[in-house]
Amino acid sequence: MIMQAMVQVKLGRGDDAVTSCTEALEIDGDLVEALVQRGEAKLLVEDWEGAVADLRSAAEKSPRALLDSKGLGYVTFSEVLLLRKVLFDQHFQLPSIDFHLIEKA
């Protein structure tokens, strides 16, 4: 199921990958690979909070899980940074300023 989810993530089929990983986790809740893959899949379907929860859980179980560089489909460090930026932007939205409307003093 995990390999199936990896392929589904690569194909952009996030909903299917989430389902595959959830089925794998129902069998063995300690599968770090399934948590990481489900986190990636949740990024695809824009379930930001769910992605953070899965990736955090994977990192707690295996701190190196998110930084594996062997090309096994794990989340890359740049993806983790991008996710952190997206979450930061969502929680701390600053009003946009149109500088053309500001009069010079």
Phi, psi and omega per residue, in radians:
M1 nan -0.603 -3.122
I2 -1.205 -0.737 3.104
M3 -1.097 -0.681 3.095
Q4 -1.061 -0.763 3.136
A5 -1.123 -0.668 3.116
M6 -1.042 -0.774 3.118
V7 -1.136 -0.750 3.141
Q8 -1.074 -0.688 3.101
V9 -1.107 -0.797 -3.133
K10 -1.076 -0.555 3.128
L11 -1.486 -0.048 3.139
G12 1.384 0.314 3.139
R13 -1.669 1.249 -3.041
G14 -1.053 -0.779 -3.114
D15 -1.068 -0.748 3.133
D16 -1.144 -0.694 3.139
A17 -1.149 -0.696 3.093
V18 -1.046 -0.773 3.136
T19 -1.082 -0.802 -3.136
S20 -1.065 -0.767 -3.127
C21 -1.191 -0.673 3.118
T22 -1.101 -0.706 3.088
E23 -1.087 -0.743 3.119
A24 -1.109 -0.711 -3.130
L25 -1.226 -0.465 3.063
E26 -1.182 -0.535 3.105
I27 -1.370 -0.784 -3.135
D28 -2.492 1.782 -3.087
G29 -1.195 -0.127 -3.128
D30 -1.740 0.194 -3.137
L31 -1.309 1.742 -3.117
V32 -1.071 -0.701 -3.124
E33 -1.040 -0.670 3.133
A34 -1.187 -0.668 3.095
L35 -1.114 -0.752 -3.133
V36 -1.147 -0.804 3.132
Q37 -1.098 -0.713 3.124
R38 -1.161 -0.639 3.046
G39 -1.053 -0.771 3.094
E40 -1.092 -0.754 -3.138
A41 -1.094 -0.682 3.126
K42 -1.180 -0.497 3.017
L43 -1.105 -0.705 3.139
L44 -1.081 -0.655 -3.105
V45 -1.647 0.169 3.081
E46 1.068 0.606 3.001
D47 -1.630 1.358 -2.992
W48 -1.069 -0.822 -3.100
E49 -1.137 -0.714 3.107
G50 -1.119 -0.683 3.111
A51 -1.108 -0.780 3.127
V52 -1.078 -0.763 -3.129
A53 -1.069 -0.797 -3.135
D54 -1.169 -0.769 -3.121
L55 -1.185 -0.636 3.085
R56 -1.145 -0.752 3.117
S57 -1.093 -0.717 3.107
A58 -1.115 -0.734 -3.129
A59 -1.158 -0.614 3.110
E60 -1.186 -0.635 -3.140
K61 -1.333 -0.624 -3.120
S62 -2.606 1.670 -3.043
P63 -0.955 -0.478 -3.138
R64 -1.488 -0.086 -3.032
A65 -1.000 -0.688 -3.075
L66 -1.424 -0.190 -3.069
L67 -1.987 0.239 -3.127
D68 -1.135 2.222 -3.074
S69 -1.890 0.326 -3.087
K70 -1.510 0.123 3.126
G71 1.225 0.538 -3.116
L72 -1.574 0.251 3.130
G73 1.574 0.147 -3.139
Y74 -1.290 2.768 3.102
V75 -1.141 2.335 3.129
T76 -1.444 2.816 3.136
F77 -1.055 -0.677 3.131
S78 -1.125 -0.597 3.081
E79 -1.180 -0.646 3.093
V80 -1.116 -0.757 3.117
L81 -1.116 -0.710 3.107
L82 -1.094 -0.757 3.115
L83 -1.076 -0.741 3.110
R84 -1.071 -0.699 3.130
K85 -1.132 -0.776 -3.140
V86 -1.058 -0.804 3.141
L87 -1.129 -0.696 3.106
F88 -1.080 -0.822 -3.127
D89 -1.077 -0.639 -3.134
Q90 -1.211 -0.665 -3.065
H91 -1.493 -0.425 -3.106
F92 -2.182 0.991 -3.127
Q93 -1.230 2.136 3.099
L94 -1.678 2.500 3.108
P95 -1.147 2.481 3.107
S96 -1.354 2.563 -3.108
I97 -2.045 2.222 3.062
D98 -1.643 1.791 -3.039
F99 -1.183 -0.319 3.111
H100 -1.239 -0.387 -3.121
L101 -1.509 -0.188 -3.117
I102 -1.484 2.189 -3.138
E103 -1.412 2.512 3.088
K104 -1.322 2.402 -3.097
A105 -1.333 nan nan
